[in-house]
Amino acid sequence: MTGPKIQFSHPPVYEAILGVQFKSLANFKFIDFGRLFKSYEELGFCESQDLFRLNSVIEKEENQINLSGLLMTIQVGLNQPRVMFLDSERDYGQNVIQIQNDRFIYNWRRKSIDSSSYTAYEENLEKFFKYFEKFKNYVSSNNFGDLSIDQCEMSYVNLIPVESKSNNSDEMFSTLFPFWSKVIDDNALAYQFRSDNCSFSNSYWINNHKSRLYIEAKTNQSNQSNRSNNKHIDFVLLVRGEPNDGDNINLKKWFDTSHEILIKSFLATTSNTFHEKWSRK
């Protein structure tokens, strides 16, 4: 995929996620989470949290994963937990690492939905490799075996405030997503048919990338402290699939291609009205 670079000065992205899945490290124990946290403290990470474990997910052309909410949120218990390390929140946002015995995930989170600061893809990718290298060194020095990477994942979580005067989701969806106005036919409109909450979820197999693209949008009302308390649209784009190899060169190629797919999909799905609002360069 080639073409001019697509950028926005004020994109609605709230969270960027880059991660890898690998064959389970059988000898990785609970105590290793604490030892890893100590090693990441020197990079500024100061808080850890226990989370539900994520299921192993392998994308195949013939087997679409039935996801609800995307972002690898399938929970299967705490027998082998996932641990999250967080650094101090700054104006540009917060760095987050998630680790379990078959996953390594890097997240960048915006400070708040109203913050204008964000980090570009290139910086997020650099941080992913920096933090992943420390994890690989720990695995190697403790003789846990080779990291056999079988899946990569990249995702953007966008939070878009509902700005219509009526707070009408249909109105907002029709403005944001050009195809949405075609969902409601003339007969329905004649009867003043209106949805209070709108959503859609699509997926596409990408044959020459051995990956699947997921696109999901829904209206939401968040009460999380670092998100807006007003009605907004959660708009998530995610690519997950198999890299050609697990070395850094092939991982970078996979992320670069996935990033281009995500940006072009974002551009194709959303309207010029919002592209102008987000200051497309």
Secondary structure, DSSP 8 states (H G I E B T S, - for coil): ---S---BSS--EEEEEEEEEES--TT--HHHHHHHHHHHHTTTEEEEEEE--B-----BTTB----SSSTT--B--SSS-EEEEEE--BTTBEEEEEEETTEEEEEEE-S-TT------HHHHHHHHHHHHHHHHHHHHHTT-----EEEEEEEEEEEEE---TT--HHHHHHHHSGGGGGTS-HHHHHTT---SS-EEEEEEEEGGGTEEEEEEEEEEE---TTS-SSEEEEEEEEEEE--S-SSHHHHHHHHHHHHHHHHHHHHHHS-HHHHHHTTB-
